[in-house]
Amino acid sequence: MLGTTPAFLRTLGDNRLIAPLRSGGGHRRYSRYQLRIAARARELVDAGTPIEAACRIIILEDQLEEARRINEELREQADRRRTSA
């Protein structure tokens, strides 16, 4: 699906980028979100980024997106308070 090897996906798990669920038979099961993350890692690695650095970049990108989302929510709450006061 992603054009990667199982070893690549295991390496992402070893670097704590993704943590797949396990089936009853012990097979790794990835969510769509995890597959998107793996695809992003593949892009970075294909561009020459070492896999450990690619994992760190993706983690930081995810943290930045979450911080932006929280910031936007807090701004909206502050705006509602100002308009209702």
PyMOL commands that set and color helices and strands:
alter all, ss='L'
color gray80, all
select helices_A, chain A and resi 6-14+32-46+51-84
alter helices_A, ss='H'
color red, helices_A
select strands_A, chain A and resi 21-22+28-29
alter strands_A, ss='S'
color yellow, strands_A
deselect
rebuild
show_as cartoon
